[in-house]
Amino acid sequence: CASANFEEGRAEGTELEQYIGVATSKEIVSRWETLKVEPSIWAVFTAIGEFPKELQSVWSRIYSEWLPTSGYELTGGPEILWNQSKDTSIPDYKSEIWIPVSKRAE
């Protein structure tokens, strides 16, 4: 799942676009929408635990703790979420959050 084009502020209830699909370099059939993802530096975070509680906790900590102190900033590209499986009842469910970043100018 990729999320892009967030509304200013990214508050709960604001709009964004979500894409579900696959990565490919092949020609795309016209009936499908595409989201071009530029090469980037990716900050990757892993959430393991009760879904969605642990995933939401990691998202929150990325923006409240890691991003302000990391020396990196968002590039504006899509954020990617990978989930282990459709079965979200697994006690140690694993997700990955991929965020495109660049080194903050000093």
N, CA, C and O atoms as a MOPAC input file, in Angstrom:
PM7 MOZYME 1SCF
protein

 N      0.84400 1    -1.16500 1     0.00000 1
 C      0.00000 1     0.00000 1     0.00000 1
 C      0.89900 1     1.24100 1     0.00000 1
 O      1.83400 1     1.32300 1     0.79500 1
 N      0.63200 1     2.17500 1    -0.85600 1
 C      1.37800 1     3.43300 1    -0.88800 1
 C      0.40000 1     4.57900 1    -0.65700 1
 O     -0.69900 1     4.59400 1    -1.21200 1
 N      0.81000 1     5.53300 1     0.16400 1
 C     -0.01100 1     6.71200 1     0.43000 1
 C      0.71700 1     7.93700 1    -0.11300 1
 O      1.93100 1     8.06400 1     0.04600 1
 N     -0.02100 1     8.83200 1    -0.75100 1
 C      0.59600 1     9.99800 1    -1.37600 1
 C     -0.37500 1    11.17300 1    -1.36300 1
 O     -1.56400 1    11.02100 1    -1.08200 1
 N      0.16300 1    12.34200 1    -1.67300 1
 C     -0.63600 1    13.55700 1    -1.81700 1
 C     -1.46700 1    13.85800 1    -0.57800 1
 O     -2.68500 1    14.02600 1    -0.64300 1
 N     -0.77000 1    13.91900 1     0.55300 1
 C     -1.41300 1    14.20700 1     1.83400 1
 C     -1.87900 1    15.65900 1     1.88600 1
 O     -1.22300 1    16.54200 1     1.33400 1
 N     -3.01100 1    15.91000 1     2.55000 1
 C     -3.44200 1    17.28100 1     2.79300 1
 C     -2.50600 1    17.92300 1     3.80600 1
 O     -1.91300 1    17.23800 1     4.63900 1
 N     -2.38100 1    19.22700 1     3.72900 1
 C     -1.54300 1    20.00300 1     4.65300 1
 C     -1.87000 1    19.63800 1     6.09300 1
 O     -3.04100 1    19.58800 1     6.47000 1
 N     -0.86400 1    19.38900 1     6.88300 1
 C     -1.05200 1    19.09300 1     8.29700 1
 C     -1.20800 1    17.62100 1     8.61600 1
 O     -0.90300 1    17.19900 1     9.73200 1
 N     -1.67100 1    16.83500 1     7.67100 1
 C     -1.78800 1    15.39000 1     7.83000 1
 C     -2.59800 1    14.97100 1     9.05400 1
 O     -2.37000 1    13.89600 1     9.60800 1
 N     -3.53000 1    15.80300 1     9.47700 1
 C     -4.32500 1    15.49800 1    10.67100 1
 C     -5.28900 1    14.35500 1    10.39400 1
 O     -5.63200 1    14.07200 1     9.24600 1
 N     -5.71600 1    13.70800 1    11.46400 1
 C     -6.71700 1    12.64500 1    11.36700 1
 C     -7.93000 1    13.17700 1    10.61700 1
 O     -8.44300 1    14.25200 1    10.92900 1
 N     -8.38400 1    12.41200 1     9.62200 1
 C     -9.55900 1    12.79500 1     8.85900 1
 C     -9.26600 1    13.60500 1     7.60400 1
 O    -10.18100 1    13.86700 1     6.82300 1
 N     -7.99800 1    14.01700 1     7.38300 1
 C     -7.67600 1    14.73800 1     6.16100 1
 C     -7.51300 1    13.75400 1     5.01400 1
 O     -7.39000 1    12.54900 1     5.23200 1
 N     -7.51300 1    14.26800 1     3.79900 1
 C     -7.49900 1    13.39900 1     2.63000 1
 C     -6.08500 1    13.06500 1     2.17200 1
 O     -5.13400 1    13.81400 1     2.39800 1
 N     -5.98800 1    11.90400 1     1.51700 1
 C     -4.76300 1    11.43900 1     0.88500 1
 C     -5.16000 1    10.43900 1    -0.18900 1
 O     -6.31500 1    10.01700 1    -0.25800 1
 N     -4.21200 1    10.06500 1    -1.01600 1
 C     -4.47200 1     9.03700 1    -2.02000 1
 C     -3.78800 1     7.75600 1    -1.57600 1
 O     -2.66700 1     7.79000 1    -1.06800 1
 N     -4.46500 1     6.61700 1    -1.76600 1
 C     -3.86300 1     5.33200 1    -1.43600 1
 C     -3.85700 1     4.45100 1    -2.66900 1
 O     -4.82400 1     4.40600 1    -3.42900 1
 N     -2.74300 1     3.74900 1    -2.85200 1
 C     -2.56000 1     2.85100 1    -3.98400 1
 C     -2.23800 1     1.45900 1    -3.45500 1
 O     -1.46800 1     1.30800 1    -2.50600 1
 N     -2.82100 1     0.46200 1    -4.06500 1
 C     -2.48400 1    -0.92300 1    -3.76900 1
 C     -2.05500 1    -1.53100 1    -5.09500 1
 O     -2.78600 1    -1.45700 1    -6.08300 1
 N     -0.87800 1    -2.12700 1    -5.11900 1
 C     -0.40900 1    -2.66400 1    -6.37700 1
 C      0.92800 1    -3.33800 1    -6.26100 1
 O      1.30000 1    -3.84700 1    -5.20300 1
 N      1.64800 1    -3.33600 1    -7.36100 1
 C      2.95400 1    -3.98000 1    -7.44600 1
 C      3.94100 1    -3.04500 1    -8.13300 1
 O      3.56000 1    -2.14700 1    -8.88400 1
 N      5.20900 1    -3.27800 1    -7.85700 1
 C      6.26100 1    -2.53300 1    -8.54900 1
 C      6.53000 1    -3.21700 1    -9.88500 1
 O      6.58900 1    -4.44400 1    -9.96300 1
 N      6.69200 1    -2.41700 1   -10.93200 1
 C      6.97600 1    -2.97900 1   -12.25000 1
 C      7.69800 1    -1.95600 1   -13.12100 1
 O      7.58600 1    -0.74700 1   -12.91300 1
 N      8.42700 1    -2.45900 1   -14.08300 1
 C      9.04400 1    -1.59200 1   -15.08900 1
 C      8.43500 1    -1.88600 1   -16.45800 1
 O      8.89400 1    -1.36100 1   -17.47200 1
 N      7.40300 1    -2.72300 1   -16.48200 1
 C      6.72800 1    -3.10200 1   -17.72700 1
 C      5.74400 1    -2.02100 1   -18.16700 1
 O      5.37300 1    -1.14500 1   -17.38700 1
 N      5.33400 1    -2.10000 1   -19.42200 1
 C      4.30000 1    -1.22300 1   -19.97900 1
 C      3.00100 1    -1.45500 1   -19.20900 1
 O      2.63500 1    -2.59800 1   -18.93400 1
 N      2.30600 1    -0.37500 1   -18.86200 1
 C      1.08200 1    -0.48200 1   -18.07000 1
 C     -0.13900 1    -0.41100 1   -18.98600 1
 O     -0.23100 1     0.45700 1   -19.85500 1
 N     -1.06300 1    -1.33100 1   -18.77800 1
 C     -2.32700 1    -1.32500 1   -19.51900 1
 C     -3.09400 1    -0.07400 1   -19.11800 1
 O     -3.09700 1     0.28900 1   -17.94200 1
 N     -3.74300 1     0.59100 1   -20.06200 1
 C     -4.37800 1     1.88700 1   -19.81900 1
 C     -5.47700 1     1.86100 1   -18.75700 1
 O     -5.81200 1     2.91200 1   -18.21100 1
 N     -6.03900 1     0.71400 1   -18.45300 1
 C     -7.10400 1     0.67900 1   -17.44100 1
 C     -6.57000 1     0.83200 1   -16.02400 1
 O     -7.35900 1     1.04200 1   -15.10200 1
 N     -5.25500 1     0.73400 1   -15.81500 1
 C     -4.66300 1     0.84800 1   -14.49000 1
 C     -4.08100 1     2.22800 1   -14.26700 1
 O     -3.54500 1     2.84400 1   -15.18900 1
 N     -4.18600 1     2.70400 1   -13.05000 1
 C     -3.54300 1     3.95600 1   -12.65900 1
 C     -2.13700 1     3.63700 1   -12.18700 1
 O     -1.88400 1     2.55700 1   -11.65400 1
 N     -1.22300 1     4.57300 1   -12.38300 1
 C      0.14600 1     4.34000 1   -11.92300 1
 C      0.58100 1     5.45500 1   -10.98100 1
 O      0.08900 1     6.58300 1   -11.04000 1
 N      1.50600 1     5.10400 1   -10.12300 1
 C      2.11900 1     6.05600 1    -9.21600 1
 C      3.61500 1     5.90800 1    -9.41000 1
 O      4.20200 1     4.89900 1    -9.01800 1
 N      4.22600 1     6.90100 1   -10.01000 1
 C      5.66500 1     6.85200 1   -10.24400 1
 C      6.37500 1     7.14300 1    -8.92000 1
 O      6.07500 1     8.12300 1    -8.23900 1
 N      7.31000 1     6.28100 1    -8.57900 1
 C      8.08700 1     6.43400 1    -7.35600 1
 C      9.53300 1     6.68000 1    -7.75800 1
 O     10.19900 1     5.80400 1    -8.31100 1
 N     10.00300 1     7.88300 1    -7.47100 1
 C     11.36500 1     8.25900 1    -7.82600 1
 C     12.36400 1     7.57000 1    -6.89900 1
 O     12.03000 1     7.25100 1    -5.75800 1
 N     13.59000 1     7.33900 1    -7.38200 1
 C     14.62400 1     6.80600 1    -6.48600 1
 C     14.78700 1     7.74300 1    -5.29100 1
 O     14.69800 1     8.96300 1    -5.42900 1
 N     15.02500 1     7.16400 1    -4.12600 1
 C     15.07700 1     7.96300 1    -2.91100 1
 C     15.90000 1     7.26100 1    -1.85000 1
 O     16.24900 1     6.08700 1    -1.97700 1
 N     16.19700 1     8.00200 1    -0.81200 1
 C     16.69900 1     7.41800 1     0.42500 1
 C     15.45900 1     7.08400 1     1.23500 1
 O     14.57400 1     7.92600 1     1.39000 1
 N     15.38200 1     5.86400 1     1.75500 1
 C     14.19500 1     5.43100 1     2.47800 1
 C     14.54100 1     5.16100 1     3.93400 1
 O     15.48400 1     4.42900 1     4.23300 1
 N     13.77800 1     5.75400 1     4.82600 1
 C     13.84300 1     5.39700 1     6.24400 1
 C     12.81300 1     4.28200 1     6.42000 1
 O     11.63900 1     4.45300 1     6.09100 1
 N     13.26100 1     3.14700 1     6.93800 1
 C     12.39200 1     1.98000 1     7.06600 1
 C     12.21800 1     1.64400 1     8.54200 1
 O     13.19600 1     1.51500 1     9.27900 1
 N     10.98000 1     1.50700 1     8.95900 1
 C     10.63900 1     1.22700 1    10.34700 1
 C      9.82100 1    -0.05500 1    10.40000 1
 O      8.94800 1    -0.27600 1     9.56100 1
 N     10.10300 1    -0.89300 1    11.38000 1
 C      9.39600 1    -2.15900 1    11.54400 1
 C      8.49600 1    -2.09600 1    12.76900 1
 O      8.90300 1    -1.63600 1    13.83600 1
 N      7.27600 1    -2.56400 1    12.59700 1
 C      6.32300 1    -2.67500 1    13.70400 1
 C      5.99900 1    -4.15000 1    13.86700 1
 O      5.57200 1    -4.80600 1    12.91700 1
 N      6.20200 1    -4.67100 1    15.07400 1
 C      5.87200 1    -6.06700 1    15.36200 1
 C      5.01900 1    -6.10000 1    16.62300 1
 O      5.43900 1    -5.63700 1    17.68400 1
 N      3.82100 1    -6.65100 1    16.49500 1
 C      2.92100 1    -6.72600 1    17.64300 1
 C      1.47400 1    -6.70600 1    17.21300 1
 O      1.15300 1    -6.96900 1    16.05400 1
 N      0.60000 1    -6.39200 1    18.15600 1
 C     -0.84400 1    -6.37500 1    17.91700 1
 C     -1.17800 1    -5.35100 1    16.83000 1
 O     -0.80300 1    -4.18200 1    16.92000 1
 N     -1.88700 1    -5.81600 1    15.80800 1
 C     -2.28200 1    -4.95200 1    14.69500 1
 C     -3.69200 1    -4.44000 1    14.94400 1
 O     -4.54000 1    -5.24500 1    15.32700 1
 N     -4.00700 1    -3.16700 1    14.75500 1
 C     -3.16700 1    -2.09400 1    14.24700 1
 C     -2.47300 1    -1.27700 1    15.33500 1
 O     -1.76600 1    -0.31300 1    15.04200 1
 N     -2.68100 1    -1.66900 1    16.59100 1
 C     -2.17200 1    -0.87500 1    17.71500 1
 C     -0.67000 1    -0.57500 1    17.59300 1
 O     -0.26000 1     0.57900 1    17.71500 1
 N      0.14200 1    -1.59400 1    17.35700 1
 C      1.59000 1    -1.38300 1    17.27600 1
 C      1.97400 1    -0.55300 1    16.05200 1
 O      2.86100 1     0.29700 1    16.12800 1
 N      1.31600 1    -0.79600 1    14.93900 1
 C      1.58300 1    -0.01900 1    13.72400 1
 C      1.28600 1     1.46000 1    13.96000 1
 O      2.07700 1     2.31800 1    13.57100 1
 N      0.15800 1     1.76200 1    14.59100 1
 C     -0.20000 1     3.15600 1    14.87800 1
 C      0.80400 1     3.79200 1    15.83300 1
 O      1.12300 1     4.97400 1    15.69900 1
 N      1.30300 1     3.02400 1    16.79000 1
 C      2.30500 1     3.53000 1    17.71800 1
 C      3.60000 1     3.89300 1    16.99300 1
 O      4.19800 1     4.93500 1    17.26200 1
 N      4.02500 1     3.03500 1    16.08000 1
 C      5.25000 1     3.31800 1    15.32400 1
 C      5.06300 1     4.55300 1    14.45100 1
 O      5.94500 1     5.41000 1    14.40800 1
 N      3.92500 1     4.66400 1    13.75100 1
 C      3.65700 1     5.85700 1    12.93500 1
 C      3.77900 1     7.11700 1    13.79600 1
 O      4.43300 1     8.08400 1    13.40600 1
 N      3.15500 1     7.09200 1    14.95000 1
 C      3.17300 1     8.24500 1    15.84100 1
 C      4.59800 1     8.59600 1    16.26300 1
 O      4.98200 1     9.76600 1    16.25100 1
 N      5.37500 1     7.58900 1    16.63200 1
 C      6.74300 1     7.82800 1    17.09800 1
 C      7.65100 1     8.31200 1    15.97000 1
 O      8.58100 1     9.07800 1    16.22000 1
 N      7.40200 1     7.88500 1    14.74600 1
 C      8.19400 1     8.37800 1    13.60800 1
 C      8.08500 1     9.89300 1    13.53500 1
 O      9.09500 1    10.58900 1    13.42700 1
 N      6.84700 1    10.40900 1    13.59400 1
 C      6.62300 1    11.84200 1    13.41400 1
 C      6.86600 1    12.65900 1    14.67800 1
 O      7.23900 1    13.82800 1    14.58200 1
 N      6.66700 1    12.08500 1    15.84600 1
 C      6.85300 1    12.86200 1    17.07300 1
 C      8.26500 1    12.74700 1    17.64500 1
 O      8.72800 1    13.66900 1    18.31700 1
 N      8.95500 1    11.63800 1    17.39200 1
 C     10.27500 1    11.43300 1    17.98400 1
 C     11.40500 1    11.38000 1    16.95300 1
 O     12.37400 1    12.13300 1    17.05000 1
 N     11.27700 1    10.48600 1    15.96500 1
 C     12.39600 1    10.27000 1    15.05000 1
 C     12.61900 1    11.44900 1    14.09700 1
 O     13.73200 1    11.96900 1    14.00600 1
 N     11.59500 1    11.86000 1    13.40500 1
 C     11.75500 1    12.89600 1    12.37800 1
 C     12.31100 1    14.21000 1    12.92800 1
 O     13.21300 1    14.77200 1    12.30800 1
 N     11.82700 1    14.72600 1    14.05200 1
 C     12.36200 1    16.00100 1    14.55400 1
 C     13.84000 1    15.94800 1    14.96700 1
 O     14.50600 1    16.98300 1    14.98800 1
 N     14.35700 1    14.76700 1    15.29100 1
 C     15.72800 1    14.67700 1    15.80500 1
 C     16.69200 1    13.93400 1    14.88800 1
 O     17.87000 1    13.80000 1    15.21900 1
 N     16.22000 1    13.45300 1    13.75500 1
 C     17.00500 1    12.55500 1    12.90600 1
 C     18.00900 1    13.23800 1    11.98400 1
 O     18.97400 1    12.61300 1    11.54500 1
 N     17.78700 1    14.52500 1    11.68800 1
 C     18.61600 1    15.17200 1    10.67600 1
 C     18.09100 1    14.94700 1     9.26300 1
 O     18.73300 1    15.33000 1     8.28500 1
 N     16.90900 1    14.31700 1     9.16200 1
 C     16.28500 1    14.06200 1     7.86000 1
 C     14.94600 1    14.78000 1     7.78400 1
 O     14.35000 1    15.13200 1     8.80200 1
 N     14.48000 1    14.99300 1     6.53800 1
 C     13.17300 1    15.58400 1     6.31000 1
 C     12.45600 1    14.80900 1     5.21300 1
 O     13.08500 1    14.10400 1     4.42400 1
 N     11.15100 1    14.94600 1     5.17300 1
 C     10.34900 1    14.27200 1     4.15300 1
 C     10.64000 1    14.85400 1     2.78200 1
 O     10.90500 1    16.05000 1     2.65700 1
 N     10.59200 1    14.01900 1     1.75300 1
 C     10.81300 1    14.50600 1     0.38500 1
 C      9.50800 1    14.82400 1    -0.34000 1
 O      9.51600 1    15.46300 1    -1.39200 1
 N      8.38900 1    14.37600 1     0.22600 1
 C      7.10500 1    14.59600 1    -0.44600 1
 C      6.68500 1    13.42500 1    -1.30500 1
 O      5.60400 1    13.44900 1    -1.89300 1
 N      7.51800 1    12.39500 1    -1.39100 1
 C      7.15600 1    11.20700 1    -2.15200 1
 C      6.17000 1    10.35200 1    -1.39300 1
 O      5.81300 1    10.67300 1    -0.25900 1
 N      5.72300 1     9.26200 1    -2.00400 1
 C      4.75400 1     8.39700 1    -1.33500 1
 C      5.37200 1     7.65200 1    -0.16400 1
 O      6.56800 1     7.36200 1    -0.16000 1
 N      4.56500 1     7.35100 1     0.80800 1
 C      4.97100 1     6.52100 1     1.94100 1
 C      4.39700 1     5.13400 1     1.68900 1
 O      3.24800 1     4.99000 1     1.26900 1
 N      5.20700 1     4.11900 1     1.94900 1
 C      4.81800 1     2.75100 1     1.60700 1
 C      4.63700 1     1.93100 1     2.87100 1
 O      5.45700 1     1.99300 1     3.78800 1
 N      3.56400 1     1.16700 1     2.91200 1
 C      3.29100 1     0.26900 1     4.02600 1
 C      3.26700 1    -1.15300 1     3.49200 1
 O      2.54600 1    -1.45300 1     2.54100 1
 N      4.05900 1    -2.02900 1     4.10600 1
 C      4.05000 1    -3.45200 1     3.79600 1
 C      3.51600 1    -4.19400 1     5.01100 1
 O      3.96900 1    -3.97500 1     6.13400 1
 N      2.54900 1    -5.07400 1     4.77700 1
 C      1.98700 1    -5.89500 1     5.85200 1
 C      2.28000 1    -7.36000 1     5.57700 1
 O      2.24500 1    -7.80600 1     4.43000 1
 N      2.56500 1    -8.09600 1     6.62600 1
 C      2.96600 1    -9.49500 1     6.56200 1
 C      1.94400 1   -10.37600 1     5.84800 1
 O      2.31400 1   -11.19400 1     5.00500 1
 N      0.67500 1   -10.21800 1     6.17400 1
 C     -0.35200 1   -11.07500 1     5.57700 1
 C     -1.72400 1   -10.43500 1     5.76300 1
 O     -1.86000 1    -9.38200 1     6.38500 1
 N     -2.73500 1   -11.09800 1     5.20800 1
 C     -4.11200 1   -10.63700 1     5.39900 1
 C     -4.61100 1   -10.94400 1     6.80200 1
 O     -5.54200 1   -10.30300 1     7.28800 1
 N     -3.99000 1   -11.93000 1     7.45600 1
 C     -4.40800 1   -12.34600 1     8.79100 1
 C     -3.79600 1   -11.42400 1     9.83900 1
 O     -2.68600 1   -11.66400 1    10.31300 1
 N     -4.52000 1   -10.37600 1    10.19600 1
 C     -4.00600 1    -9.39000 1    11.15100 1
 C     -4.18000 1    -9.82400 1    12.60400 1
 O     -3.87400 1    -9.05900 1    13.51900 1
 N     -4.67000 1   -11.05100 1    12.82500 1
 C     -4.83400 1   -11.54100 1    14.20200 1
 C     -3.55900 1   -12.19500 1    14.74100 1
 O     -3.52500 1   -12.58600 1    15.90800 1
 N     -2.52400 1   -12.32100 1    13.93000 1
 C     -1.25900 1   -12.91200 1    14.36900 1
 C     -0.71200 1   -12.04500 1    15.50800 1
 O     -0.57100 1   -10.83500 1    15.33200 1
 N     -0.40000 1   -12.63100 1    16.67500 1
 C      0.03100 1   -11.83800 1    17.84100 1
 C      1.28400 1   -10.99900 1    17.59500 1
 O      1.39700 1    -9.88800 1    18.11300 1
 N      2.22000 1   -11.52100 1    16.81100 1
 C      3.44800 1   -10.76900 1    16.51400 1
 C      3.45700 1   -10.33800 1    15.04800 1
 O      4.44600 1   -10.50800 1    14.33600 1
 N      2.32600 1    -9.77500 1    14.61800 1
 C      2.13700 1    -9.32400 1    13.23900 1
 C      3.21600 1    -8.30700 1    12.86700 1
 O      3.54600 1    -7.42100 1    13.65500 1
 N      3.75700 1    -8.44600 1    11.66200 1
 C      4.86200 1    -7.58000 1    11.23600 1
 C      4.42500 1    -6.67000 1    10.08600 1
 O      3.79700 1    -7.10900 1     9.12300 1
 N      4.77300 1    -5.39900 1    10.21800 1
 C      4.56000 1    -4.40500 1     9.16700 1
 C      5.84000 1    -3.61200 1     8.99100 1
 O      6.64600 1    -3.51800 1     9.91600 1
 N      6.03500 1    -3.04000 1     7.80700 1
 C      7.14500 1    -2.11600 1     7.56800 1
 C      6.58700 1    -0.82200 1     7.00000 1
 O      5.69200 1    -0.83100 1     6.15500 1
 N      7.12400 1     0.27700 1     7.47200 1
 C      6.76400 1     1.60600 1     6.99600 1
 C      7.98600 1     2.17100 1     6.29000 1
 O      9.05300 1     2.27400 1     6.89500 1
 N      7.85200 1     2.53600 1     5.03000 1
 C      8.94400 1     3.09400 1     4.23000 1
 C      8.61300 1     4.55600 1     3.93800 1
 O      7.57300 1     4.86300 1     3.35500 1
 N      9.50600 1     5.45000 1     4.34800 1
 C      9.28600 1     6.88400 1     4.16500 1
 C     10.46300 1     7.47900 1     3.39500 1
 O     11.61100 1     7.31500 1     3.81000 1
 N     10.19800 1     8.17300 1     2.26700 1
 C     11.29900 1     8.78000 1     1.50700 1
 C     11.78400 1    10.04800 1     2.21800 1
 O     10.99100 1    10.92100 1     2.56900 1
 N     13.09000 1    10.12800 1     2.41900 1
 C     13.66600 1    11.25400 1     3.15400 1
 C     14.91600 1    11.77000 1     2.44900 1
 O     15.48400 1    11.10500 1     1.58200 1
 N     15.32500 1    12.96300 1     2.84000 1
 C     16.60500 1    13.52200 1     2.41200 1
 C     17.26400 1    14.16200 1     3.62500 1
 O     16.59800 1    14.54000 1     4.58900 1
 N     18.57500 1    14.27400 1     3.55600 1
 C     19.32500 1    14.90000 1     4.64700 1
 C     18.87900 1    16.35300 1     4.76300 1
 O     18.81800 1    17.06500 1     3.76100 1
 N     18.57000 1    16.79300 1     5.97000 1
 C     18.13300 1    18.16100 1     6.21800 1
 C     19.29900 1    19.11400 1     5.99800 1
 O     20.41200 1    18.85600 1     6.45600 1
 N     19.04600 1    20.22100 1     5.29400 1
 C     20.07300 1    21.24500 1     5.09600 1
 C     20.35300 1    21.91500 1     6.43200 1
 O     19.43300 1    22.22900 1     7.18700 1
 N     21.61600 1    22.12800 1     6.71400 1
 C     21.97200 1    22.73600 1     8.00500 1
 C     22.17300 1    24.21000 1     7.90000 1
 O     22.47700 1    24.86400 1     8.89800 1

